[in-house]
């Protein structure tokens, strides 16, 4: 399965495309309408349209023309039939130039896609998916960035969050230092990522013997606020994923629930959220289901 399949032939498959696009655009403040509409021409479904609402309540439209209906003027026809509607696209779509030749009512939302850290992790993850949850690994990054934006994290913290999977595990650290991937980032960003590795790896979910399982004050946080912000983003997204895909079926659900609760009690001392439930309700993930 592809995160962004640019060659979809059946309209039902556009839901996956728009769901992942919605996650990516949420960082820029665009909220997707869960109802995707078919684009019909002369009784045939030639594409699909998803609406997005910006922070200013302006409505935008993302248009996907099905692969076997392209080069037939359907995009231009939709624009001509909807002269008052605005179009949103992203660099990944690679259509901004062509659409801007048809209308000036188009905007290319960069989001975090122009960040070198985002580009690096996107290339590293590709279309890899978690086997149990059946979700793309990039979902963790996209949704984590939403949390970091809400707690006003710095650009360096967001970049470090993007690259933390490149160095968190020993094998990833070895690969990405051997191939010089880490050398493309600023020293401060690398330092944040490595400090995150140190703190996060000190208390992982399989470690029931860690004193933090029974006493959140035993969890060692970082003296750097940006690293603790990264931890907030990581645990919020991980817990959301746990609730959606694992909580009712995981054999260690009770232990994992306690694990997350202890993390959030510890992180509450950083002043971001009062408790676990407030954290989850504040994150405002709203994507297509």
N, C-alpha and C positions, 0 to 999 in steps of 0.2 A: 504494500500500500504506500502511496506517495502522500506526503504532507500537502504539497501543492501540485496536483496533477493538472498540467496545462493541456492535456489531450483527452478530456472527458467526452464520451459519446452519449451517455445517458443522463438525463436531468437529475435523477435520484442521487447520483454520485457527487453532484455539486454541493450537497449538504456537508460532506467531509471537507471539501475545499473551503467553503465559506466559514465553517466552524473554526478551522485553523487560521483563516484570515482574520476572523473576529478576535481571536486571542492575540494576534499580532498587533491589531489596530487598537486594542483596548488600552495599551500603554499611551497612545496619543489622545485618549479621551473619547474614542468613538465606540458607541454601544450598538451592537447588531440587533435588528429585529429578528426574532426567532422564526418568523414566517417567511420562507423563501418562495417567491412567486415564479411561475414559469413564463417565459417569453414566447408567445405564440404568434406565428405568422402564417396566415392562410390555412389555419387548422393544424399546423405542425408546430411541435415544441422545438424551438431552435436554440433556446438558452434559458438562463435563469437570472433573476435579479434579487439582490439582497439589499435591504435598506439599513443605513447606519445613521445614528443621531449623534451630533457632536455635543460638546459641553455647552455650547450656546444654543442648543436645541435646533440647529440647522440640520435638515435631512439630506443625506447623500445616498447615492445609489452605486452599487458595484454590479457590473454586468458581465456575465460569462456566456460566451457563445460556444455552443457545443462543437466539437472538433469537425464533424462532417457537415456542419452548416456554415463554416467560415468561408471568407472570400466571396460572399454573396450579397454584401451590403447590409447585413442585418444590424450591425452595430450602428451604422450611420442612419439606418431607418428608424431605430429606436430613439436616437437623438432628435431626429426631425419630428417624430411623433410625440416627443416629450420635451419641448423647447424650454420649459420652465424648471426642469429637474437638473440637479447638479450631480456630477459623477466623481467618485473617489477611486483611486487606484494606488498601487505601491510599486516601488522599484522592481520587486520580484515579478510583477506582471509583464513588465517590458512593453507596455502599450501606451505609455503616456504621450510619447511623441506623435503617434498615429492618431490618438483621440484628440489631442490638442489641435490637430489640423482640422478636425471636424467641428469643434466647439471650444469656446473659452470658459465654459462652465465645468472645468475638470481640475482636480487637485491631486497631486501625488503626495501621499502621506509617508514621510520617511520613518516615523516611529523611532525605533532604536537601530534600524537596519543599517545605518551608515556608520555605526560604531564598530571599530576593529575587533573588539571582543565578541560582539554579536556575530560578526561575520565568521570569526574563527570557530566558535562553538557550532554555528550552523553548518559549517563545512565538516566539522568533526562528527557531529551527530547524524547529519544527513536525514534520512527517513527512518532511522532506527526507532523502534517502539518497545515499550515495556511489555514483556510477554503476558504477565497476568492481567494488567489493567488494559492492555491493548490501546495505549495512548502514546503519542510521539514524545520522545525525550525533550524536544524543544518546547513542549507545553510547560515544563518546569521553569524554563528560562523566561518565556513570555509572561507567564502569570507571576513569577517572582519579581519581574521588573515592574509590574503593576503595583505590587506591595511597596517596593522601594520608592516608587514615585509618590505614593500616598504618604509616606513618612519622610518625604523631602530629602532623600539620600543624594549624595554627591554623584557626579558623573563618574568619578573614579570607583566609587563603591558599586555602582551599576555595572561598570566594565569588569570589575573584579568578580562580581556575581556571575557574569556571563562566562568567564573563563575558569571559575572554580572547578568544574568537572574535568578540566584539562590537567589538573594537578592534585585532585583530592585523593585518588587512589594511587598506590605506588606504581602500578603498571602504566597508568595514564601520565603520571609525573615523569616516568622514565621515557616514554614515547615522545612526549611533547617538549622535553628538554633535549633529547637526542636529535630530533628533527628541526630544532631551532625555532619552533612555533612560539615559545614563550619570549623569545628575544624581541618580538615585534611590539611588545607592550612596555609602557613606562615602568620604571623601577618601583614607584609607589604602588601602582596597580598590582604588580607581581607580589609585593610585600603584603598587601591586603589579602590576596588570594592564598598565600602561604600561611598567614596568620589564621585565616578562616579554616584552612586544612587542619592546623594544629588544634584549634578549639573544637571544631565539629567532630573530628575523629577521636577526640578524647571521651566522647559520650555518644556512642552509636546504639541503635535500638537492640542489637543482640546482647548488650552488656548488662544483664540483670544483676550482676554482682557489683556494678558501679554504685557507689553510695548515693548518686543523684537519683536513683530509682525510688528511694524512700525519702530523700531530703533534697529539695531543689536548691537549697543553699550550698550543696556540695558540688553543684555544676560550675565548672570554671568558665567564666565568660572572658571576653577580651578587654583589655584596657582601652582599646580603640573603638569608638562609637560606630564607625563605619562597618567594622566587622560584625558587631552585634546587630546592626541593621540587616546585614546579609543573612545572619542567622534567623532573624525574624522572617524574612522573605522565604528562606528555605523551609522553615518549619511550618509556616502558614500554608504554603503550597503543598508540602508533603502531607499535611494533615487533611487538607481539602481532598487530595487524591485518595487518601486512606478512607475517608468517609464515603466517597463516591464509589469506590471499587473494592475495598477490602474489609471494612469494619464488620459486616455481617457474615463474612465467610472465612476470614483469616483465622487459622488455628491459634494464633497468639494475639488475637484482637484485644484482649483485656490488658496484656502486658504493653502492647503498642499504644493503647489509649493512655495508660499511665505515663509512658515514656514522653508522649507529646505534652501531657498536662504538666509534667515536671519541667520540661523545657520552657513552656510559656510562663510558668510561675517565676522561673529564673529570669526570663527576658522582661517580665513586667517591671522589674527593678530598674530597667533602662529607660522607663518612662514612655514606651510606645503603646502598650495596651494593658488594660487592667487584668484581663484574664484570657484564657484560651477562647472562650465563646465570643467575647467581644472582638477578638482578633479576627476570627473567621467571619463574623457578620460585617466587619468593617472593610474587608478586602474588596468587596463589590466586583467579584468575578461575574460577568454576565456574558455568556456566549451561547451559541446555538447548540441545543441538545439533540 
